[in-house]
Amino acid sequence: MQVHKELSQLPHFNNAVITIGTFDGVHLGHQQIIRQLKETAQKVKGETVIITFNPHPRSVVGVYGGQVALLNTLEEKIFLLDAAGVDHLVIVPFTKEFANKTAEEYCRDFIYQNFKPHTIIIGYDHRFGRNRTGDYHLLEEIGLELGFDVKEIDEKVLNEIIISSTGIRNALLSNDVDIANEFLGYPYFFEGEVVHGNQLGRTIGYPTANINLNTNEKLIPADGVYALTIKMKPDSHSVLSGMMNIGFRPTVDGKKRLIEVNIFNFSQEIYGKTLQIHVHAFLRNEIKFSGLDALVTQLEGDAVKAKELLAELVY
């Protein structure tokens, strides 16, 4: 997949079949659109083009104060769309100036002038341009004038996308990893750098890697204990297994929310390394124990349960 970040340097697309969206999560609903994109491109001997925006439009013009809980970072989105077999990904800088384009300017100056599309595939409820006045019908009218087709994404697929995106976020924020991963079509993942902690874990036989996230936009699952697999970047070929606690460590009166990963059968020093964490199952809520002995007993049980669950995976 070719990734383009400068509109002024776009190549000449051959019968471009394009769609536009945030594609956050690149989940099963999005993958249905990508299949439709690829099937249409194959029929017209064209190329698939996905147009997305960075930063997320809601962080620029929404009412979220600049904070949007994303399922994917831009880097993760690129990886997932590449794996889905898209030919071109165009990342458009989303600014207030861009958001202020009229619907006509959006269609003619942005879409047509930059992409010369053969076909645009969008939802019937897609809105664009200043005050979101542009819609499918306007794009269809301009398509008739300028010579490109406009196809509608099936309403059922659109509803699945809305349900999936909402469902994934809600599931991750309520410890329902099974539902989140079912909608995604893959285990939810995030990554961060291993930083120094207070090293309590190693004194009780469960050393942990404290994870500092690379971004504050990424959605992190609710507090609790999880079973996971881990890839160490940049060498991401070997897959490790472990368990993770997200929370405030009430047994030791923790004051700060932490992400701590215990990697099974692993003793290397990895400070400064980046870990990619794939969340497979929720084990339990975070609990305040009577003391460290009770905590250790619980961790022993958590490890057994996590290993049993992960042993069923093929990875």
C-alpha positions in Angstrom: 0.0 0.0 0.0 1.2 3.5 -0.9 0.7 6.1 1.8 0.4 9.7 0.7 0.5 12.7 3.1 0.9 15.6 0.6 -2.1 16.4 -1.7 0.3 18.4 -3.9 2.4 15.2 -4.5 -0.4 12.7 -5.3 0.3 10.4 -8.2 -2.1 9.9 -11.2 -4.5 7.3 -10.1 -5.7 4.7 -12.6 -9.5 4.6 -12.4 -9.5 5.5 -8.8 -12.3 3.9 -6.7 -12.4 5.9 -3.5 -14.1 6.0 -0.2 -13.7 8.5 2.6 -13.8 8.1 6.4 -11.9 7.9 9.7 -11.8 4.1 9.6 -11.0 4.0 13.3 -10.6 0.4 14.3 -10.6 -0.9 10.8 -13.1 -3.4 12.2 -15.4 -5.9 10.5 -17.8 -3.2 9.3 -15.0 -1.3 7.7 -13.7 -4.4 6.2 -17.0 -4.9 4.3 -16.6 -1.5 2.7 -13.0 -2.4 1.8 -14.3 -5.6 0.1 -16.8 -3.5 -1.9 -14.0 -1.0 -2.8 -11.8 -3.8 -4.1 -14.6 -5.6 -6.0 -15.5 -2.4 -7.8 -11.9 -1.5 -8.6 -11.4 -5.0 -10.0 -14.4 -4.6 -12.3 -13.1 -1.3 -13.8 -9.4 -2.3 -13.7 -8.8 0.5 -11.2 -7.0 1.2 -7.9 -8.5 1.4 -4.4 -8.0 4.7 -2.6 -9.0 5.4 1.0 -9.1 9.0 2.1 -8.8 9.6 5.8 -8.0 12.6 8.0 -5.4 13.4 10.7 -6.0 14.5 13.4 -9.5 13.1 13.9 -12.1 15.7 12.7 -13.9 15.7 16.0 -10.7 16.8 17.8 -10.7 20.0 15.6 -14.3 20.9 15.2 -16.1 18.8 17.7 -17.2 19.5 21.3 -14.6 17.1 22.8 -12.0 19.6 23.9 -9.4 18.0 21.6 -9.7 14.7 23.3 -11.0 11.8 21.3 -10.6 8.2 22.5 -9.4 6.4 19.4 -9.3 2.7 18.7 -6.2 3.1 16.4 -3.3 5.5 16.2 -2.5 6.6 12.7 0.4 4.2 12.6 -1.9 1.3 13.6 -4.5 2.4 11.0 -1.9 2.3 8.3 -0.8 -1.2 9.3 -4.3 -2.5 9.3 -5.3 -1.0 6.0 -2.2 -2.3 4.4 -3.0 -5.7 5.7 -6.5 -5.4 4.2 -5.0 -5.0 0.7 -5.8 -1.3 0.0 -3.7 0.2 -2.9 -3.5 3.8 -1.6 -4.1 5.6 1.6 -4.3 9.4 1.5 -3.9 11.1 4.8 -5.4 14.6 4.7 -4.4 17.1 7.4 -7.6 18.2 9.0 -7.7 21.8 9.9 -10.3 24.4 10.6 -9.5 25.9 7.2 -10.2 22.5 5.6 -13.4 22.1 7.6 -14.5 25.6 6.4 -14.7 24.5 2.7 -18.1 24.7 1.2 -19.7 21.5 0.1 -19.1 22.5 -3.6 -15.5 23.3 -2.9 -15.1 20.0 -1.1 -16.5 18.1 -4.2 -14.8 20.0 -7.0 -11.6 21.4 -5.5 -10.7 18.6 -3.1 -12.2 15.4 -4.4 -12.3 15.9 -8.2 -9.2 18.0 -8.7 -7.0 15.7 -6.5 -8.3 12.3 -7.4 -10.2 12.4 -10.7 -12.2 9.5 -9.4 -13.8 6.8 -11.5 -16.2 5.9 -8.6 -16.8 7.2 -5.1 -18.3 4.9 -2.6 -20.0 6.6 0.4 -22.9 6.2 2.7 -26.3 7.7 2.1 -25.9 9.7 5.3 -22.3 11.0 4.6 -22.1 14.7 5.3 -19.3 17.1 4.3 -18.4 20.7 3.8 -19.0 23.7 6.0 -21.9 23.1 8.4 -22.1 19.6 6.9 -24.4 20.8 4.1 -23.0 18.4 1.5 -24.5 15.0 1.0 -24.7 12.0 -1.3 -27.1 13.7 -3.7 -24.9 16.7 -4.2 -21.9 14.4 -4.9 -24.1 12.5 -7.3 -25.1 15.7 -9.2 -21.5 16.8 -9.5 -20.5 13.3 -10.6 -23.0 13.5 -13.5 -21.5 16.8 -14.5 -17.8 15.9 -14.2 -18.0 12.2 -15.2 -17.6 10.0 -12.1 -19.9 7.5 -10.5 -21.2 7.6 -7.0 -22.2 4.3 -5.2 -24.0 4.0 -2.0 -22.8 1.9 0.9 -25.5 -0.4 2.0 -27.5 0.9 5.0 -27.1 -2.4 6.8 -23.3 -2.1 6.5 -23.4 1.5 7.7 -25.5 0.5 10.7 -23.1 -2.3 11.5 -20.2 0.2 11.5 -22.0 2.5 13.9 -23.0 -0.4 16.1 -19.5 -1.9 15.9 -17.6 1.3 16.7 -19.9 2.2 19.6 -19.9 -1.5 20.7 -16.1 -1.7 20.7 -15.6 1.4 22.8 -18.3 0.5 25.3 -17.1 -3.1 25.5 -13.5 -2.0 26.2 -14.7 0.4 28.8 -16.7 -2.3 30.6 -14.2 -5.2 30.5 -16.0 -7.0 27.8 -13.0 -7.9 25.7 -14.7 -10.8 23.9 -17.3 -8.5 22.4 -14.7 -5.9 21.4 -12.5 -8.4 19.7 -15.5 -10.0 18.0 -16.4 -6.7 16.4 -12.9 -5.8 15.6 -12.0 -9.2 14.0 -8.7 -9.1 15.9 -7.5 -8.7 19.5 -7.5 -5.1 20.6 -4.0 -3.7 20.9 -2.0 -0.7 22.0 1.7 0.0 22.6 3.9 2.0 24.9 7.4 2.3 26.2 8.7 0.4 29.3 9.6 2.8 32.0 10.9 2.5 35.6 8.4 1.8 38.3 8.8 1.1 42.1 9.9 -2.5 41.3 7.5 -3.9 43.9 6.5 -6.7 41.5 9.9 -8.3 41.4 10.0 -8.4 45.3 6.9 -10.7 45.3 7.9 -12.9 42.4 5.9 -11.1 39.7 8.1 -8.5 38.0 6.1 -6.1 35.8 7.0 -3.8 33.0 5.4 -0.4 33.5 4.0 0.9 30.2 3.9 4.6 29.3 1.6 5.1 26.3 2.9 6.7 23.2 -0.3 8.8 22.8 -3.0 10.2 25.1 -5.6 9.7 22.3 -5.7 5.9 22.5 -8.6 4.2 24.2 -7.3 2.1 27.1 -9.5 -0.7 28.5 -11.2 -0.4 31.9 -9.3 -1.1 35.1 -8.8 -4.8 35.7 -6.5 -7.8 35.0 -6.2 -9.2 31.5 -4.5 -12.1 29.6 -2.5 -10.9 26.7 0.2 -11.5 24.2 3.1 -9.2 23.7 5.3 -8.2 20.7 8.5 -6.3 21.3 9.3 -3.7 18.7 11.0 -3.4 16.4 11.6 -7.2 16.6 7.9 -8.1 16.5 8.2 -11.6 15.1 8.4 -13.5 18.5 5.2 -13.5 20.6 5.4 -13.5 24.3 2.5 -14.1 26.7 1.6 -12.6 30.0 -1.0 -10.8 32.1 -1.7 -7.1 32.7 -3.1 -5.0 35.5 -4.7 -1.6 34.7 -5.5 0.5 37.7 -4.4 2.1 40.9 -3.1 -0.9 42.9 -5.3 -0.4 45.9 -3.5 -3.1 48.0 -0.4 -0.8 48.1 -2.4 2.5 48.2 -1.5 3.5 44.6 -2.3 7.1 43.7 -1.7 6.9 40.0 -3.4 4.8 37.3 -0.8 2.4 35.9 -0.5 -0.2 33.2 1.7 -3.0 34.4 2.6 -6.1 32.4 3.9 -9.4 33.8 5.6 -11.4 31.0 5.6 -15.1 31.6 9.0 -16.9 31.7 10.9 -13.7 30.9 13.8 -12.1 32.8 15.4 -9.6 30.4 15.9 -5.9 31.2 13.7 -4.1 28.7 13.6 -0.5 29.9 13.2 1.9 27.0 11.8 -0.9 24.7 8.4 -0.5 23.0 5.8 -3.3 23.7 2.8 -3.9 21.5 0.2 -5.4 23.8 -2.7 -7.6 22.4 -5.6 -8.0 24.8 -7.2 -11.4 24.6 -9.3 -11.9 27.7 -10.5 -10.2 30.9 -9.6 -12.1 34.0 -11.0 -10.1 36.9 -11.6 -6.7 38.4 -8.9 -4.9 40.4 -9.3 -5.8 44.1 -7.9 -4.5 47.3 -6.4 -7.4 49.2 -5.7 -7.7 53.0 -1.9 -7.8 52.3 0.8 -8.8 49.9 0.5 -12.5 50.8 -3.2 -12.5 49.6 -2.2 -10.6 46.5 0.5 -13.1 45.6 -2.0 -16.0 46.0 -4.4 -14.2 43.7 -1.6 -13.5 41.1 -0.7 -17.2 41.1 -4.3 -18.0 40.2 -4.5 -15.2 37.6 -1.3 -16.6 35.9 -2.7 -20.1 35.8 -6.0 -18.9 34.3 -4.2 -16.6 31.8 -1.9 -19.4 30.6 -4.9 -21.7 30.1 -6.7 -19.2 28.0 -3.7 -18.2 26.0 -2.8 -21.9 25.4 -6.0 -22.2 23.3 -4.8 -19.5 20.9 -2.9 -20.1 17.7 -0.4 -17.3 17.1 
